[in-house]
Amino acid sequence: MPSDRAENAIRLLVAEDHPMVAVALDSAFELVEDIEIVERTGSVAETIAATART
């Protein structure tokens, strides 16, 4: 994930358990300049833990 994104970028946590959908979401959001994917999770437990970290 690029670190040169704008300071006011939207920080996004992608929570998706289906690998193909997760890849599609990553690809789509990477095209949007003002969105930074900060974490990717594949389960509810991972998502809860990730929200505590971000």
C-alpha positions in Angstrom: 0.0 0.0 0.0 1.5 3.3 -1.0 2.5 5.6 1.8 2.4 8.8 -0.3 -1.4 9.0 -0.2 -3.0 12.3 0.7 -3.2 12.9 4.5 -7.0 13.3 4.2 -7.4 9.9 2.4 -10.2 7.6 3.5 -8.6 4.8 5.5 -10.4 1.5 4.6 -10.5 -1.8 6.3 -11.6 -4.5 3.8 -13.5 -7.3 5.6 -14.3 -10.1 3.2 -14.1 -13.9 3.6 -14.3 -14.9 0.0 -10.8 -14.7 -1.6 -12.0 -13.8 -5.1 -14.2 -11.0 -3.9 -11.4 -9.7 -1.6 -9.1 -9.5 -4.6 -11.7 -7.7 -6.7 -12.3 -5.2 -3.8 -8.6 -4.6 -3.4 -8.2 -4.0 -7.2 -11.2 -1.6 -7.3 -10.1 0.5 -4.2 -6.5 0.7 -5.3 -7.7 2.6 -8.4 -9.2 5.4 -6.2 -6.6 7.9 -5.3 -8.3 9.1 -2.1 -8.7 5.6 -0.5 -6.0 3.8 1.4 -6.5 0.2 2.3 -5.0 -0.1 5.8 -6.0 -3.7 6.6 -7.6 -6.8 5.1 -9.4 -9.4 7.1 -11.2 -12.6 6.3 -13.3 -13.3 9.5 -15.3 -11.5 12.1 -12.7 -12.2 14.8 -9.9 -10.7 12.6 -12.1 -7.7 11.8 -12.8 -7.0 15.4 -9.1 -7.3 16.3 -8.1 -5.1 13.3 -10.5 -2.3 14.3 -8.8 -2.1 17.7 -5.4 -1.7 15.9 -6.4 0.9 13.3 
